[in-house]
Amino acid sequence: MSVFAASTGPVSGVRFGQGMALAAVAALGFAGKAILAKLMYRHGVDAVTVVAWRMILALPLFMAMAWWGARGAQPLTRRDALTIAALGFSGYYLSSMLDFYGLMYISASLERLILYLGPTFVMVLAVLVLKKRVTARQWVAAGISYAGVLVVFGHELVEPSTPAGGLALGLAVGPAATALGAALVLGSALSYSGYLLASGEVVARLGSLRLTGWASSVAGVLCVLHFVVVHPLSAIVVPEPVMWMSVLNALLCTVMPVLAVMMAIERIGPALSSQVGMIGPLATIALGVWLLGEPFTVWILAGTLLVLLGVGLLARWR
C-alpha cells in the first residue's frame, strides 16, 4: 500500500484517529530532540558526541527498517546505492550535524522555528532547481513564515540569551554567536529540504521504509566516522545522564517519530499529517521554558504564530 493512499480516498474514523495520534506523536518526538541535546550540552559534551551516540543507538533499528522494507523487493542497483548514499549524506548526516552545532548557540525555540520553514525551502528549491511555478499566494505564505523567524531572530540578536550548556562548552554569547547558530540551523533546514526534493522519485521506486532505513544507516556510519576523525576514542565515554538521554534521543526523538510520521501519512495523507505537525514548535517552546529555563516573550509568541500561519496557508494553498 502506498504511503500516500490515504490522501486519495475516504478515511475511516478509526484510521483517522490513529493517523492524527501518530502525527502528533511524531511532532512531539521531533520537538524533544533539541531539548535533550541542550540538556546533554550542560554536561560538557559537544554536538559531534551527541550526534554520534544518537546514531550508534539508532543504527541497528534503521538497518532493521531497511531490511524489512526490502522484503520481496528487487536488489538495489549500483545507481540506487549511490543515490541512497547521497541522500543519506544530505538528508540525515549533514542536516543533523549542522542542526546540533547550531543548537549550541541559539535557543531551542528559534531552532525549531527555522527548521519549520522546511516546506517553504522546498518550494523555493523547486522554483530554482526544477523551474516549478509558484503562485503569488504561495509567496505570501512563505513571506509570512520568514517574517516570523526574523521576529524571533531579531529579538535574540538584541537580547541574546546564554545557550543551555553554553558555559559548560565554553561558547561565546552575543549577536555573532546567535547569527552563527541561526546560519548553521538554516543550513540544516536547506540540506534536509534538498533531500526531500530529490527523494520523490526514489521513494516511488524503493518505498519510504526502505529508503529511510538505508539513508539513515548511511548517515549513522558517517556520523560515527566524523566522531572518530575529530575526537579520540576515549571521548566516547560520557557521563551517565548523557548516556540515558542519548537512549531517549535515539528511540523517542529519532526512530519513533520517523516511523510514526510514515504511518500517519499512510492513514491520513501528507497534507493533514503536516498540519498536525504544527504542534511541534509550540511543544519545543513549552519544553524549553519548562526544562531549560528559556524565556518566553511576546516576540517569541508573535514569531511562532506567524510561522505557523505561513506554513498553514502554504499547505492549504498548495
WOLINQUI-V927633 format. One record per residue. N is the residue number from 1. SS is DSSP state (helix for helix, strand for strand, loop for the rest). PHI is phi in whole degrees, -180 to 180 (NA if undefined). OMEGA is omega in whole degrees, -180 to 180 (* if undefined). Layout:
# WOLINQUI-V927633
((N | SS | PHI | OMEGA) (N | SS | PHI | OMEGA))
This chain:
# WOLINQUI-V927633
((1 | loop | NA | -180) (2 | loop | -69 | 179) (3 | loop | -68 | 180) (4 | loop | -103 | -176) (5 | helix | -62 | -175) (6 | helix | -67 | -178) (7 | helix | -85 | -174) (8 | loop | -112 | -179) (9 | loop | -151 | -179) (10 | loop | -67 | -179) (11 | loop | -116 | 179) (12 | loop | -68 | -179) (13 | helix | -60 | -179) (14 | helix | -67 | -180) (15 | helix | -66 | 178) (16 | helix | -63 | 179) (17 | helix | -63 | 178) (18 | helix | -63 | -179) (19 | helix | -63 | 179) (20 | helix | -62 | -180) (21 | helix | -65 | 180) (22 | helix | -65 | 178) (23 | helix | -64 | 178) (24 | helix | -67 | 178) (25 | helix | -62 | 179) (26 | helix | -62 | -180) (27 | helix | -63 | 180) (28 | helix | -68 | 178) (29 | helix | -64 | 178) (30 | helix | -64 | -180) (31 | helix | -64 | -176) (32 | helix | -74 | -177) (33 | helix | -60 | -178) (34 | helix | -66 | -179) (35 | helix | -65 | 179) (36 | helix | -63 | 180) (37 | helix | -60 | -178) (38 | helix | -68 | 176) (39 | helix | -66 | 178) (40 | helix | -71 | 178) (41 | helix | -60 | 180) (42 | loop | -65 | 179) (43 | loop | -95 | 174) (44 | loop | 87 | 176) (45 | loop | -90 | -177) (46 | loop | -100 | -175) (47 | helix | -63 | -178) (48 | helix | -62 | 180) (49 | helix | -68 | 179) (50 | helix | -62 | -179) (51 | helix | -68 | -179) (52 | helix | -61 | 179) (53 | helix | -67 | 177) (54 | helix | -58 | -177) (55 | helix | -78 | 178) (56 | helix | -58 | -177) (57 | helix | -76 | -178) (58 | helix | -87 | -173) (59 | helix | -57 | 179) (60 | helix | -59 | -180) (61 | helix | -71 | 177) (62 | helix | -66 | 178) (63 | helix | -66 | 176) (64 | helix | -65 | 177) (65 | helix | -62 | 180) (66 | helix | -63 | 179) (67 | helix | -64 | -179) (68 | helix | -63 | -179) (69 | helix | -69 | -177) (70 | loop | -92 | -178) (71 | loop | -61 | 178) (72 | loop | 75 | -178) (73 | loop | -95 | 177) (74 | loop | -69 | 177) (75 | loop | -61 | 178) (76 | loop | -68 | 173) (77 | loop | -84 | 177) (78 | helix | -61 | 178) (79 | helix | -65 | 178) (80 | helix | -60 | -178) (81 | helix | -62 | 179) (82 | helix | -66 | 179) (83 | helix | -65 | 179) (84 | helix | -62 | 179) (85 | helix | -62 | 180) (86 | helix | -66 | 179) (87 | helix | -67 | 178) (88 | helix | -65 | 178) (89 | helix | -65 | -175) (90 | helix | -77 | -170) (91 | helix | -80 | -175) (92 | helix | -124 | -179) (93 | helix | -71 | -176) (94 | helix | -64 | -179) (95 | helix | -65 | 179) (96 | helix | -67 | -179) (97 | helix | -62 | 180) (98 | helix | -63 | -179) (99 | helix | -64 | -177) (100 | helix | -72 | 172) (101 | helix | -65 | 180) (102 | helix | -62 | -180) (103 | loop | -65 | 178) (104 | loop | -74 | -173) (105 | loop | -118 | -176) (106 | loop | -126 | -180) (107 | loop | -72 | 177) (108 | helix | -64 | -180) (109 | helix | -64 | -180) (110 | helix | -66 | 179) (111 | helix | -59 | -178) (112 | helix | -66 | 180) (113 | helix | -66 | 178) (114 | helix | -64 | 180) (115 | helix | -64 | -177) (116 | loop | -74 | 174) (117 | loop | -77 | -177) (118 | helix | -46 | -179) (119 | helix | -59 | 179) (120 | helix | -72 | 177) (121 | helix | -66 | 177) (122 | helix | -60 | 179) (123 | helix | -62 | -179) (124 | helix | -64 | 179) (125 | helix | -64 | 178) (126 | helix | -64 | 178) (127 | helix | -70 | -175) (128 | helix | -75 | -173) (129 | helix | -93 | -175) (130 | helix | -97 | 179) (131 | loop | 58 | 177) (132 | loop | -73 | 177) (133 | loop | -94 | -180) (134 | loop | -126 | -178) (135 | loop | -77 | 178) (136 | helix | -62 | -180) (137 | helix | -65 | 178) (138 | helix | -66 | 176) (139 | helix | -64 | 178) (140 | helix | -63 | 179) (141 | helix | -61 | 179) (142 | helix | -64 | 180) (143 | helix | -62 | 178) (144 | helix | -63 | 179) (145 | helix | -64 | 180) (146 | helix | -63 | 179) (147 | helix | -62 | 179) (148 | helix | -63 | 178) (149 | helix | -66 | 180) (150 | helix | -64 | 177) (151 | helix | -63 | -179) (152 | helix | -70 | 179) (153 | helix | -62 | 179) (154 | helix | -62 | 179) (155 | helix | -65 | -180) (156 | helix | -73 | 174) (157 | helix | -68 | -179) (158 | helix | -74 | -178) (159 | loop | -127 | -179) (160 | loop | -66 | 177) (161 | loop | -102 | 178) (162 | loop | -67 | -179) (163 | loop | -60 | 177) (164 | loop | -58 | -177) (165 | loop | 87 | -177) (166 | helix | -62 | 180) (167 | helix | -67 | -179) (168 | helix | -65 | -179) (169 | helix | -93 | 180) (170 | loop | 69 | -177) (171 | loop | -86 | 174) (172 | loop | -76 | 178) (173 | loop | -126 | 179) (174 | loop | 154 | -179) (175 | helix | -57 | -179) (176 | helix | -65 | 179) (177 | helix | -66 | 178) (178 | helix | -62 | 179) (179 | helix | -63 | 179) (180 | helix | -64 | -180) (181 | helix | -62 | 179) (182 | helix | -65 | 179) (183 | helix | -65 | 179) (184 | helix | -64 | 180) (185 | helix | -68 | 175) (186 | helix | -61 | 176) (187 | helix | -62 | 177) (188 | helix | -62 | -180) (189 | helix | -64 | 179) (190 | helix | -66 | 179) (191 | helix | -63 | -180) (192 | helix | -71 | 177) (193 | helix | -65 | 175) (194 | helix | -61 | 176) (195 | helix | -61 | -179) (196 | helix | -62 | -178) (197 | helix | -66 | -175) (198 | helix | -85 | -172) (199 | loop | -90 | -175) (200 | helix | -56 | -178) (201 | helix | -68 | -179) (202 | helix | -70 | 178) (203 | helix | -61 | -179) (204 | helix | -62 | -177) (205 | helix | -88 | -174) (206 | helix | -102 | -174) (207 | loop | 95 | -175) (208 | helix | -67 | -178) (209 | helix | -66 | -179) (210 | helix | -67 | -180) (211 | helix | -64 | -180) (212 | helix | -61 | -180) (213 | helix | -62 | -178) (214 | helix | -72 | -179) (215 | helix | -63 | 178) (216 | helix | -68 | 178) (217 | helix | -66 | 176) (218 | helix | -59 | 180) (219 | helix | -62 | 179) (220 | helix | -60 | 179) (221 | helix | -64 | 180) (222 | helix | -64 | 179) (223 | helix | -65 | 178) (224 | helix | -67 | 177) (225 | helix | -62 | 177) (226 | helix | -59 | 179) (227 | helix | -61 | -178) (228 | helix | -63 | -178) (229 | helix | -72 | -172) (230 | helix | -99 | -179) (231 | loop | -131 | 170) (232 | loop | -69 | -178) (233 | helix | -61 | -180) (234 | helix | -64 | -179) (235 | helix | -72 | 178) (236 | helix | -70 | 177) (237 | loop | -78 | -176) (238 | loop | -123 | 177) (239 | loop | -58 | -177) (240 | helix | -56 | 178) (241 | helix | -59 | 179) (242 | helix | -65 | 179) (243 | helix | -63 | 180) (244 | helix | -66 | 178) (245 | helix | -69 | 176) (246 | helix | -66 | 177) (247 | helix | -62 | 178) (248 | helix | -63 | -179) (249 | helix | -63 | -178) (250 | helix | -72 | -174) (251 | helix | -85 | -172) (252 | helix | -86 | -175) (253 | helix | -113 | -180) (254 | helix | -128 | -175) (255 | helix | -70 | -177) (256 | helix | -60 | 179) (257 | helix | -63 | 179) (258 | helix | -61 | 178) (259 | helix | -67 | -177) (260 | helix | -63 | -178) (261 | helix | -71 | 177) (262 | helix | -66 | 178) (263 | helix | -67 | 178) (264 | helix | -67 | 179) (265 | helix | -61 | 179) (266 | helix | -63 | -175) (267 | helix | -94 | -173) (268 | helix | -125 | 177) (269 | loop | 89 | -175) (270 | helix | -71 | -176) (271 | helix | -65 | -179) (272 | helix | -68 | 177) (273 | helix | -61 | 179) (274 | helix | -65 | -179) (275 | helix | -67 | 177) (276 | helix | -63 | 180) (277 | loop | -63 | 178) (278 | loop | -64 | 177) (279 | helix | -72 | -178) (280 | helix | -59 | 179) (281 | helix | -60 | 179) (282 | helix | -64 | 179) (283 | helix | -66 | 179) (284 | helix | -63 | 179) (285 | helix | -63 | -180) (286 | helix | -63 | 180) (287 | helix | -68 | 178) (288 | helix | -64 | 178) (289 | helix | -67 | -175) (290 | helix | -74 | -171) (291 | helix | -95 | -175) (292 | helix | -106 | -177) (293 | loop | 73 | 178) (294 | loop | -72 | -178) (295 | loop | -72 | 174) (296 | loop | -118 | -175) (297 | loop | -118 | 177) (298 | helix | -65 | 178) (299 | helix | -68 | 178) (300 | helix | -65 | 179) (301 | helix | -62 | -179) (302 | helix | -63 | 180) (303 | helix | -63 | 180) (304 | helix | -64 | 180) (305 | helix | -63 | 179) (306 | helix | -66 | 179) (307 | helix | -62 | -179) (308 | helix | -64 | 178) (309 | helix | -64 | -179) (310 | helix | -63 | -180) (311 | helix | -66 | 178) (312 | helix | -63 | 178) (313 | helix | -66 | 179) (314 | helix | -63 | 179) (315 | helix | -63 | -179) (316 | helix | -72 | -175) (317 | helix | -81 | 176) (318 | loop | -80 | *))
